[in-house]
Amino acid sequence: MSYGASQADAYRRAGNYAGRILKGATPANMPVELATKVDLVINIATAKALGLNIPANLLTLADELIE
């Protein structure tokens, strides 16, 4: 399992940040942006190989399942 910042969201934020710089904003005056969206990814194949049982309610909460 992995719980961390969404890469797609990070790229989107980087694009917005770059766009503001290209429009003339000074990077030193811009705030640091932190991740606001996190993803829960579960690798079911690895869990089975390790003999782990993942509860059904945790599987429904996952953003991505790797089989």
Backbone torsions as a table, in degrees:
resi	resn	phi	psi	omega
1	MET	NA	149.6	177.9
2	SER	-140.0	133.1	177.8
3	TYR	-129.1	109.4	-176.3
4	GLY	-161.8	-178.3	-177.6
5	ALA	-61.9	141.3	178.7
6	SER	-71.8	125.3	179.7
7	GLN	-67.4	-39.0	179.0
8	ALA	-61.4	-42.4	178.4
9	ASP	-65.8	-37.8	179.1
10	ALA	-64.4	-41.7	178.2
11	TYR	-65.2	-39.4	178.5
12	ARG	-62.3	-44.2	179.6
13	ARG	-65.8	-38.5	178.2
14	ALA	-63.6	-39.3	177.2
15	GLY	-63.0	-43.0	177.4
16	ASN	-63.1	-41.3	180.0
17	TYR	-62.9	-46.5	179.3
18	ALA	-64.1	-39.3	177.9
19	GLY	-60.7	-41.3	177.8
20	ARG	-65.8	-36.6	178.0
21	ILE	-66.3	-41.9	179.7
22	LEU	-66.6	-25.3	177.6
23	LYS	-83.2	-1.4	174.2
24	GLY	112.7	1.3	179.1
25	ALA	-71.1	145.0	178.2
26	THR	-86.3	123.2	-178.1
27	PRO	-57.9	-32.5	-179.4
28	ALA	-65.8	-24.4	-178.0
29	ASN	-96.5	-1.4	-178.5
30	MET	-92.2	140.6	-179.8
31	PRO	-72.1	153.4	174.4
32	VAL	-75.4	132.8	-179.1
33	GLU	-104.0	131.5	178.2
34	LEU	-102.0	159.7	179.0
35	ALA	-63.0	136.2	177.6
36	THR	-112.1	-14.6	179.1
37	LYS	-121.2	131.1	177.5
38	VAL	-120.4	150.4	-179.3
39	ASP	-117.1	143.9	172.2
40	LEU	-109.0	116.8	-179.3
41	VAL	-116.5	130.5	-179.6
42	ILE	-121.3	128.2	176.8
43	ASN	-96.3	100.9	-175.5
44	ILE	-69.0	-38.1	-178.4
45	ALA	-62.1	-43.1	179.5
46	THR	-68.4	-39.2	178.7
47	ALA	-61.2	-42.1	178.4
48	LYS	-65.6	-40.7	179.9
49	ALA	-63.4	-31.6	178.7
50	LEU	-86.8	-5.6	179.4
51	GLY	79.0	24.8	-179.8
52	LEU	-94.7	141.2	175.0
53	ASN	-104.4	121.6	179.3
54	ILE	-96.2	125.4	179.8
55	PRO	-60.2	146.0	-177.8
56	ALA	-61.0	-36.8	-178.8
57	ASN	-68.1	-29.1	176.0
58	LEU	-72.8	-35.7	177.3
59	LEU	-65.1	-35.0	179.6
60	THR	-72.8	-25.7	179.4
61	LEU	-81.2	-18.1	-176.2
62	ALA	-66.2	142.2	176.0
63	ASP	-80.2	-29.4	-179.7
64	GLU	-146.2	138.3	176.2
65	LEU	-118.6	128.4	177.9
66	ILE	-104.7	122.2	-177.2
67	GLU	-107.6	NA	NA
